[in-house]
């Protein structure tokens, strides 16, 4: 029965999140770049079905299919050699008809699947392009870069409830076709149409921490870096450009530039896994790597309206006797002591700093939503509260715990005694509960960088 309650609670939480996001994203523009390697995947039709579902919910979807693999196949069939240098294909004029054939073939396959699922789409020639020219002595010939997009036409297509599809071909003012990078095209579209989200749906699962050098204080979950701020993305690029050139780094670079230019969030997700795009959009904790520019998650002071949510978070750990029971009245009385951690308006963790006249502070009520276990949020809350204690010029903080001592010791707390507690806390100390007392000296610490 307990398992059923837990499962029901999780399902209800997911439904609440989903409805919140549906309302938030209605009429927003999502640009989705789909790697061409995914077309052969068994779950590709389901991916398209999920994209149609987004469209039916009122999200305005723009699709950019990658065609590199299909272009390789067509060029090989006709024995045309187009070398790739530093990730960019050299495209001689005689190869362009075959590159166009492959690019539109992929776009037509996408349109067919959209039609099968009841969505209307249109393939357009809305990209003005020009030649890359010569780089480092290499003439890339008919490979091009985006010069301008026909934004008014694109917005009209979206207003007509159609899904625009962009093959990786652009045309000059005189009608000359150019072979474009799909990743770069998706980046340009997302910034020009002021998209809320840009997706790179790939055949890989985002950033694995073991494979790259990471900026300091990057949280990982099961080895995956689930999110980076714009600043962290810039640091990541600087740390890995020389050692790890390749498409993933290219996508991070485009994500970084997209966020700087107004796109709220960029997601790199594994399109081989069934339902991944829905999981990424409609849950607070993503399953790929997200780069974000707006305030995706933050710590803030608890308000009276948060109390019921905080009590919901606390209930499981109270039942497990990890946390001392608290009532709504208890929380309201000390509302100014509490900090909550919220993501997109939903509270997922909390903690409190109770201040005593002796210039001592008690860190208490650290609770993290079970869905976020292992993501490093608990540690972030504690460091946030320590920083708050620094600003209040406290001498030391302490914590009473029965089951999480190792966790606090790892952060830097040391063992203390009852005699070191503030007078009022000594008097109320529950000797039957026999909580361990751990202390953390903060005198002399001045900034977050101290941690």
CORFEN-V281426 format. One record per residue. N is the residue number from 1. RES is the residue in one letter. SS is DSSP state (h for helix, s for strand, l for the rest). PSI is psi in whole degrees, 0 to 359 (NA if undefined). OMEGA is omega as a letter, one per 40 degrees, with the letter a starting at -180 (999 if undefined). Layout:
n:N res:RES ss:SS psi:PSI omega:OMEGA
n:N res:RES ss:SS psi:PSI omega:OMEGA
//
This chain:
n:1 res:X ss:l psi:318 omega:i
n:2 res:X ss:h psi:320 omega:i
n:3 res:X ss:h psi:319 omega:a
n:4 res:X ss:h psi:320 omega:i
n:5 res:X ss:h psi:317 omega:a
n:6 res:X ss:h psi:317 omega:i
n:7 res:X ss:h psi:319 omega:i
n:8 res:X ss:h psi:318 omega:i
n:9 res:X ss:h psi:317 omega:i
n:10 res:X ss:h psi:317 omega:a
n:11 res:X ss:h psi:318 omega:i
n:12 res:X ss:h psi:319 omega:i
n:13 res:X ss:h psi:318 omega:i
n:14 res:X ss:h psi:318 omega:i
n:15 res:X ss:h psi:318 omega:i
n:16 res:X ss:h psi:314 omega:i
n:17 res:X ss:h psi:314 omega:a
n:18 res:X ss:h psi:314 omega:a
n:19 res:X ss:h psi:323 omega:i
n:20 res:X ss:h psi:318 omega:a
n:21 res:X ss:h psi:325 omega:i
n:22 res:X ss:h psi:315 omega:i
n:23 res:X ss:h psi:321 omega:a
n:24 res:X ss:h psi:323 omega:a
n:25 res:X ss:h psi:358 omega:i
n:26 res:X ss:l psi:131 omega:a
n:27 res:X ss:l psi:3 omega:i
n:28 res:X ss:l psi:155 omega:a
n:29 res:X ss:s psi:127 omega:i
n:30 res:X ss:s psi:125 omega:i
n:31 res:X ss:s psi:125 omega:a
n:32 res:X ss:s psi:112 omega:i
n:33 res:X ss:s psi:125 omega:a
n:34 res:X ss:s psi:123 omega:i
n:35 res:X ss:l psi:134 omega:a
n:36 res:X ss:h psi:337 omega:i
n:37 res:X ss:h psi:341 omega:a
n:38 res:X ss:h psi:343 omega:a
n:39 res:X ss:h psi:326 omega:a
n:40 res:X ss:h psi:354 omega:a
n:41 res:X ss:l psi:144 omega:a
n:42 res:X ss:l psi:335 omega:a
n:43 res:X ss:l psi:4 omega:a
n:44 res:X ss:h psi:316 omega:i
n:45 res:X ss:h psi:328 omega:i
n:46 res:X ss:h psi:323 omega:i
n:47 res:X ss:h psi:314 omega:i
n:48 res:X ss:h psi:321 omega:i
n:49 res:X ss:h psi:320 omega:i
n:50 res:X ss:h psi:322 omega:i
n:51 res:X ss:h psi:321 omega:i
n:52 res:X ss:h psi:322 omega:i
n:53 res:X ss:h psi:318 omega:i
n:54 res:X ss:h psi:315 omega:i
n:55 res:X ss:h psi:317 omega:a
n:56 res:X ss:h psi:336 omega:i
n:57 res:X ss:l psi:352 omega:i
n:58 res:X ss:l psi:3 omega:i
n:59 res:X ss:l psi:136 omega:a
n:60 res:X ss:s psi:112 omega:a
n:61 res:X ss:s psi:134 omega:i
n:62 res:X ss:s psi:131 omega:a
n:63 res:X ss:s psi:136 omega:i
n:64 res:X ss:s psi:98 omega:a
n:65 res:X ss:s psi:132 omega:i
n:66 res:X ss:l psi:148 omega:a
n:67 res:X ss:l psi:15 omega:a
n:68 res:X ss:h psi:312 omega:a
n:69 res:X ss:h psi:317 omega:a
n:70 res:X ss:h psi:322 omega:i
n:71 res:X ss:h psi:317 omega:i
n:72 res:X ss:h psi:317 omega:a
n:73 res:X ss:h psi:314 omega:a
n:74 res:X ss:h psi:316 omega:i
n:75 res:X ss:h psi:323 omega:i
n:76 res:X ss:h psi:321 omega:i
n:77 res:X ss:h psi:320 omega:a
n:78 res:X ss:l psi:10 omega:i
n:79 res:X ss:l psi:49 omega:i
n:80 res:X ss:l psi:126 omega:a
n:81 res:X ss:l psi:120 omega:i
n:82 res:X ss:l psi:91 omega:a
n:83 res:X ss:l psi:150 omega:i
n:84 res:X ss:s psi:126 omega:a
n:85 res:X ss:s psi:119 omega:a
n:86 res:X ss:l psi:41 omega:i
n:87 res:X ss:l psi:357 omega:a
n:88 res:X ss:s psi:131 omega:a
n:89 res:X ss:s psi:132 omega:i
n:90 res:X ss:l psi:121 omega:a
n:91 res:X ss:s psi:92 omega:i
n:92 res:X ss:l psi:153 omega:a
n:93 res:X ss:h psi:325 omega:a
n:94 res:X ss:h psi:343 omega:i
n:95 res:X ss:h psi:340 omega:a
n:96 res:X ss:h psi:317 omega:i
n:97 res:X ss:h psi:323 omega:a
n:98 res:X ss:h psi:325 omega:i
n:99 res:X ss:h psi:318 omega:i
n:100 res:X ss:h psi:318 omega:i
n:101 res:X ss:h psi:313 omega:a
n:102 res:X ss:h psi:316 omega:a
n:103 res:X ss:h psi:316 omega:a
n:104 res:X ss:h psi:334 omega:i
n:105 res:X ss:h psi:314 omega:i
n:106 res:X ss:h psi:316 omega:i
n:107 res:X ss:h psi:322 omega:i
n:108 res:X ss:h psi:324 omega:i
n:109 res:X ss:h psi:319 omega:i
n:110 res:X ss:h psi:316 omega:i
n:111 res:X ss:h psi:322 omega:i
n:112 res:X ss:h psi:315 omega:i
n:113 res:X ss:h psi:323 omega:i
n:114 res:X ss:h psi:317 omega:i
n:115 res:X ss:h psi:321 omega:i
n:116 res:X ss:h psi:335 omega:a
n:117 res:X ss:l psi:15 omega:i
n:118 res:X ss:l psi:18 omega:i
n:119 res:X ss:l psi:136 omega:i
n:120 res:X ss:l psi:135 omega:a
n:121 res:X ss:s psi:164 omega:i
n:122 res:X ss:s psi:137 omega:i
n:123 res:X ss:s psi:130 omega:a
n:124 res:X ss:l psi:164 omega:i
n:125 res:X ss:l psi:65 omega:a
n:126 res:X ss:l psi:15 omega:a
n:127 res:X ss:s psi:119 omega:i
n:128 res:X ss:s psi:131 omega:a
n:129 res:X ss:s psi:164 omega:i
n:130 res:X ss:s psi:167 omega:a
n:131 res:X ss:s psi:144 omega:i
n:132 res:X ss:l psi:322 omega:a
n:133 res:X ss:l psi:215 omega:a
n:134 res:X ss:s psi:126 omega:i
n:135 res:X ss:s psi:128 omega:i
n:136 res:X ss:l psi:38 omega:i
n:137 res:X ss:l psi:0 omega:a
n:138 res:X ss:s psi:124 omega:i
n:139 res:X ss:s psi:112 omega:a
n:140 res:X ss:l psi:2 omega:i
n:141 res:X ss:s psi:249 omega:a
n:142 res:X ss:l psi:22 omega:i
n:143 res:X ss:s psi:138 omega:a
n:144 res:X ss:s psi:178 omega:i
n:145 res:X ss:s psi:158 omega:a
n:146 res:X ss:s psi:131 omega:i
n:147 res:X ss:s psi:319 omega:a
n:148 res:X ss:s psi:148 omega:i
n:149 res:X ss:s psi:147 omega:i
n:150 res:X ss:l psi:78 omega:a
n:151 res:X ss:h psi:318 omega:a
n:152 res:X ss:h psi:318 omega:i
n:153 res:X ss:h psi:318 omega:a
n:154 res:X ss:h psi:316 omega:a
n:155 res:X ss:h psi:326 omega:i
n:156 res:X ss:h psi:320 omega:i
n:157 res:X ss:h psi:316 omega:i
n:158 res:X ss:h psi:320 omega:i
n:159 res:X ss:h psi:332 omega:i
n:160 res:X ss:l psi:11 omega:i
n:161 res:X ss:l psi:33 omega:i
n:162 res:X ss:l psi:155 omega:i
n:163 res:X ss:s psi:113 omega:i
n:164 res:X ss:s psi:138 omega:i
n:165 res:X ss:s psi:129 omega:a
n:166 res:X ss:l psi:103 omega:i
n:167 res:X ss:l psi:159 omega:a
n:168 res:X ss:l psi:51 omega:i
n:169 res:X ss:s psi:136 omega:i
n:170 res:X ss:s psi:164 omega:a
n:171 res:X ss:s psi:144 omega:i
n:172 res:X ss:l psi:175 omega:i
n:173 res:X ss:l psi:336 omega:i
n:174 res:X ss:l psi:6 omega:i
n:175 res:X ss:l psi:10 omega:i
n:176 res:X ss:l psi:128 omega:a
n:177 res:X ss:s psi:147 omega:i
n:178 res:X ss:s psi:145 omega:i
n:179 res:X ss:s psi:124 omega:a
n:180 res:X ss:l psi:157 omega:i
n:181 res:X ss:l psi:125 omega:i
n:182 res:X ss:h psi:322 omega:i
n:183 res:X ss:h psi:315 omega:i
n:184 res:X ss:h psi:322 omega:i
n:185 res:X ss:h psi:314 omega:i
n:186 res:X ss:h psi:319 omega:i
n:187 res:X ss:h psi:311 omega:a
n:188 res:X ss:h psi:318 omega:i
n:189 res:X ss:h psi:313 omega:a
n:190 res:X ss:h psi:321 omega:a
n:191 res:X ss:h psi:324 omega:a
n:192 res:X ss:h psi:323 omega:a
n:193 res:X ss:l psi:2 omega:a
n:194 res:X ss:l psi:53 omega:a
n:195 res:X ss:l psi:148 omega:i
n:196 res:X ss:l psi:321 omega:a
n:197 res:X ss:s psi:146 omega:i
n:198 res:X ss:s psi:128 omega:i
n:199 res:X ss:s psi:135 omega:i
n:200 res:X ss:s psi:102 omega:i
n:201 res:X ss:s psi:112 omega:a
n:202 res:X ss:s psi:186 omega:i
n:203 res:X ss:l psi:27 omega:i
n:204 res:X ss:l psi:166 omega:a
n:205 res:X ss:l psi:35 omega:i
n:206 res:X ss:l psi:199 omega:a
n:207 res:X ss:s psi:122 omega:i
n:208 res:X ss:s psi:124 omega:a
n:209 res:X ss:h psi:327 omega:a
n:210 res:X ss:h psi:343 omega:a
n:211 res:X ss:h psi:348 omega:a
n:212 res:X ss:l psi:161 omega:i
n:213 res:X ss:l psi:133 omega:a
n:214 res:X ss:l psi:146 omega:i
n:215 res:X ss:l psi:162 omega:a
n:216 res:X ss:l psi:149 omega:i
n:217 res:X ss:l psi:33 omega:i
n:218 res:X ss:l psi:120 omega:i
n:219 res:X ss:l psi:144 omega:i
n:220 res:X ss:l psi:151 omega:i
n:221 res:X ss:s psi:114 omega:a
n:222 res:X ss:l psi:38 omega:i
n:223 res:X ss:l psi:357 omega:a
n:224 res:X ss:s psi:134 omega:i
n:225 res:X ss:s psi:107 omega:a
n:226 res:X ss:l psi:338 omega:a
n:227 res:X ss:s psi:151 omega:i
n:228 res:X ss:s psi:137 omega:i
n:229 res:X ss:s psi:169 omega:i
n:230 res:X ss:h psi:316 omega:a
n:231 res:X ss:h psi:316 omega:i
n:232 res:X ss:h psi:323 omega:i
n:233 res:X ss:h psi:319 omega:i
n:234 res:X ss:h psi:318 omega:i
n:235 res:X ss:h psi:319 omega:i
n:236 res:X ss:h psi:316 omega:i
n:237 res:X ss:h psi:314 omega:a
n:238 res:X ss:h psi:322 omega:a
n:239 res:X ss:h psi:336 omega:a
n:240 res:X ss:h psi:358 omega:a
n:241 res:X ss:l psi:314 omega:a
n:242 res:X ss:l psi:318 omega:a
n:243 res:X ss:l psi:331 omega:a
n:244 res:X ss:l psi:57 omega:i
n:245 res:X ss:l psi:152 omega:a
n:246 res:X ss:l psi:182 omega:a
n:247 res:X ss:h psi:324 omega:a
n:248 res:X ss:h psi:315 omega:i
n:249 res:X ss:h psi:324 omega:i
n:250 res:X ss:h psi:317 omega:i
n:251 res:X ss:h psi:320 omega:i
n:252 res:X ss:h psi:321 omega:i
n:253 res:X ss:h psi:316 omega:i
n:254 res:X ss:h psi:322 omega:i
n:255 res:X ss:h psi:315 omega:i
n:256 res:X ss:h psi:312 omega:a
n:257 res:X ss:h psi:324 omega:i
n:258 res:X ss:h psi:316 omega:a
n:259 res:X ss:h psi:321 omega:i
n:260 res:X ss:h psi:329 omega:a
n:261 res:X ss:l psi:18 omega:i
n:262 res:X ss:l psi:349 omega:i
n:263 res:X ss:l psi:131 omega:a
n:264 res:X ss:l psi:314 omega:a
n:265 res:X ss:s psi:145 omega:i
n:266 res:X ss:s psi:132 omega:a
n:267 res:X ss:s psi:131 omega:i
n:268 res:X ss:s psi:113 omega:a
n:269 res:X ss:s psi:159 omega:a
n:270 res:X ss:s psi:107 omega:a
n:271 res:X ss:l psi:355 omega:i
n:272 res:X ss:l psi:340 omega:a
n:273 res:X ss:l psi:131 omega:a
n:274 res:X ss:l psi:131 omega:i
n:275 res:X ss:l psi:11 omega:a
n:276 res:X ss:h psi:323 omega:a
n:277 res:X ss:h psi:326 omega:i
n:278 res:X ss:h psi:319 omega:i
n:279 res:X ss:h psi:322 omega:a
n:280 res:X ss:h psi:323 omega:a
n:281 res:X ss:h psi:318 omega:a
n:282 res:X ss:l psi:21 omega:i
n:283 res:X ss:l psi:151 omega:a
n:284 res:X ss:l psi:326 omega:a
n:285 res:X ss:l psi:112 omega:a
n:286 res:X ss:l psi:173 omega:a
n:287 res:X ss:l psi:1 omega:i
n:288 res:X ss:l psi:219 omega:i
n:289 res:X ss:s psi:128 omega:a
n:290 res:X ss:s psi:136 omega:i
n:291 res:X ss:s psi:129 omega:a
n:292 res:X ss:s psi:148 omega:i
n:293 res:X ss:l psi:330 omega:i
n:294 res:X ss:l psi:176 omega:a
n:295 res:X ss:l psi:84 omega:a
n:296 res:X ss:l psi:317 omega:a
n:297 res:X ss:s psi:148 omega:a
n:298 res:X ss:s psi:166 omega:i
n:299 res:X ss:s psi:143 omega:i
n:300 res:X ss:s psi:166 omega:i
n:301 res:X ss:s psi:142 omega:i
n:302 res:X ss:l psi:146 omega:i
n:303 res:X ss:l psi:168 omega:i
n:304 res:X ss:h psi:323 omega:a
n:305 res:X ss:h psi:344 omega:i
n:306 res:X ss:h psi:347 omega:a
n:307 res:X ss:h psi:316 omega:a
n:308 res:X ss:h psi:322 omega:i
n:309 res:X ss:h psi:320 omega:i
n:310 res:X ss:h psi:319 omega:i
n:311 res:X ss:h psi:323 omega:i
n:312 res:X ss:h psi:318 omega:i
n:313 res:X ss:h psi:319 omega:a
n:314 res:X ss:h psi:332 omega:a
n:315 res:X ss:h psi:314 omega:a
n:316 res:X ss:h psi:320 omega:a
n:317 res:X ss:h psi:334 omega:i
n:318 res:X ss:h psi:317 omega:i
n:319 res:X ss:h psi:328 omega:i
n:320 res:X ss:l psi:4 omega:i
n:321 res:X ss:l psi:25 omega:i
n:322 res:X ss:l psi:328 omega:a
n:323 res:X ss:l psi:139 omega:i
n:324 res:X ss:l psi:135 omega:a
n:325 res:X ss:l psi:142 omega:i
n:326 res:X ss:l psi:148 omega:i
n:327 res:X ss:l psi:171 omega:i
n:328 res:X ss:h psi:324 omega:i
n:329 res:X ss:h psi:321 omega:i
n:330 res:X ss:h psi:314 omega:a
n:331 res:X ss:h psi:321 omega:a
n:332 res:X ss:h psi:322 omega:a
n:333 res:X ss:h psi:325 omega:a
n:334 res:X ss:l psi:34 omega:a
n:335 res:X ss:h psi:327 omega:a
n:336 res:X ss:h psi:345 omega:i
n:337 res:X ss:h psi:342 omega:a
n:338 res:X ss:s psi:144 omega:i
n:339 res:X ss:s psi:139 omega:i
n:340 res:X ss:s psi:155 omega:i
n:341 res:X ss:s psi:118 omega:a
n:342 res:X ss:s psi:150 omega:i
n:343 res:X ss:s psi:119 omega:a
n:344 res:X ss:l psi:43 omega:i
n:345 res:X ss:l psi:359 omega:i
n:346 res:X ss:s psi:130 omega:a
n:347 res:X ss:s psi:127 omega:a
n:348 res:X ss:s psi:358 omega:i
n:349 res:X ss:s psi:162 omega:i
n:350 res:X ss:s psi:167 omega:i
n:351 res:X ss:s psi:162 omega:a
n:352 res:X ss:s psi:150 omega:i
n:353 res:X ss:s psi:108 omega:i
n:354 res:X ss:s psi:127 omega:a
n:355 res:X ss:s psi:136 omega:a
n:356 res:X ss:s psi:156 omega:a
n:357 res:X ss:l psi:335 omega:a
n:358 res:X ss:l psi:12 omega:a
n:359 res:X ss:l psi:33 omega:i
n:360 res:X ss:s psi:150 omega:i
n:361 res:X ss:s psi:142 omega:i
n:362 res:X ss:s psi:121 omega:i
n:363 res:X ss:s psi:125 omega:a
n:364 res:X ss:s psi:168 omega:i
n:365 res:X ss:s psi:41 omega:i
n:366 res:X ss:s psi:113 omega:a
n:367 res:X ss:s psi:134 omega:i
n:368 res:X ss:s psi:135 omega:i
n:369 res:X ss:l psi:136 omega:a
n:370 res:X ss:h psi:328 omega:a
n:371 res:X ss:h psi:342 omega:a
n:372 res:X ss:h psi:12 omega:i
n:373 res:X ss:l psi:137 omega:i
n:374 res:X ss:l psi:1 omega:a
n:375 res:X ss:l psi:3 omega:i
n:376 res:X ss:l psi:11 omega:a
n:377 res:X ss:h psi:322 omega:i
n:378 res:X ss:h psi:315 omega:i
n:379 res:X ss:h psi:320 omega:i
n:380 res:X ss:h psi:321 omega:i
n:381 res:X ss:h psi:315 omega:a
n:382 res:X ss:h psi:315 omega:i
n:383 res:X ss:h psi:325 omega:i
n:384 res:X ss:h psi:317 omega:a
n:385 res:X ss:h psi:326 omega:i
n:386 res:X ss:h psi:319 omega:i
n:387 res:X ss:h psi:323 omega:i
n:388 res:X ss:h psi:320 omega:i
n:389 res:X ss:h psi:323 omega:i
n:390 res:X ss:h psi:314 omega:a
n:391 res:X ss:h psi:330 omega:i
n:392 res:X ss:l psi:359 omega:i
n:393 res:X ss:l psi:39 omega:i
n:394 res:X ss:l psi:157 omega:a
n:395 res:X ss:l psi:325 omega:a
n:396 res:X ss:s psi:150 omega:i
n:397 res:X ss:s psi:156 omega:i
n:398 res:X ss:s psi:165 omega:i
n:399 res:X ss:s psi:144 omega:i
n:400 res:X ss:s psi:126 omega:a
n:401 res:X ss:s psi:149 omega:i
n:402 res:X ss:l psi:334 omega:a
n:403 res:X ss:l psi:357 omega:a
n:404 res:X ss:l psi:26 omega:a
n:405 res:X ss:h psi:315 omega:a
n:406 res:X ss:h psi:323 omega:a
n:407 res:X ss:h psi:312 omega:a
n:408 res:X ss:h psi:322 omega:i
n:409 res:X ss:h psi:323 omega:i
n:410 res:X ss:h psi:325 omega:i
n:411 res:X ss:h psi:331 omega:a
n:412 res:X ss:l psi:3 omega:i
n:413 res:X ss:l psi:155 omega:i
n:414 res:X ss:s psi:164 omega:a
n:415 res:X ss:s psi:141 omega:i
n:416 res:X ss:l psi:187 omega:a
n:417 res:X ss:l psi:166 omega:i
n:418 res:X ss:h psi:323 omega:a
n:419 res:X ss:h psi:339 omega:a
n:420 res:X ss:h psi:355 omega:i
n:421 res:X ss:l psi:156 omega:i
n:422 res:X ss:l psi:155 omega:a
n:423 res:X ss:h psi:313 omega:a
n:424 res:X ss:h psi:328 omega:i
n:425 res:X ss:h psi:325 omega:i
n:426 res:X ss:h psi:319 omega:a
n:427 res:X ss:h psi:328 omega:a
n:428 res:X ss:h psi:0 omega:a
n:429 res:X ss:l psi:128 omega:a
n:430 res:X ss:l psi:102 omega:a
n:431 res:X ss:l psi:337 omega:i
n:432 res:X ss:l psi:322 omega:i
n:433 res:X ss:l psi:327 omega:i
n:434 res:X ss:l psi:46 omega:a
n:435 res:X ss:l psi:144 omega:i
n:436 res:X ss:s psi:146 omega:i
n:437 res:X ss:s psi:121 omega:i
n:438 res:X ss:s psi:141 omega:a
n:439 res:X ss:s psi:158 omega:a
n:440 res:X ss:s psi:112 omega:a
n:441 res:X ss:s psi:127 omega:a
n:442 res:X ss:l psi:358 omega:i
n:443 res:X ss:l psi:131 omega:i
n:444 res:X ss:l psi:345 omega:i
n:445 res:X ss:l psi:136 omega:a
n:446 res:X ss:l psi:332 omega:a
n:447 res:X ss:l psi:170 omega:i
n:448 res:X ss:h psi:331 omega:a
n:449 res:X ss:h psi:345 omega:i
n:450 res:X ss:h psi:339 omega:a
n:451 res:X ss:l psi:NA omega:999
//
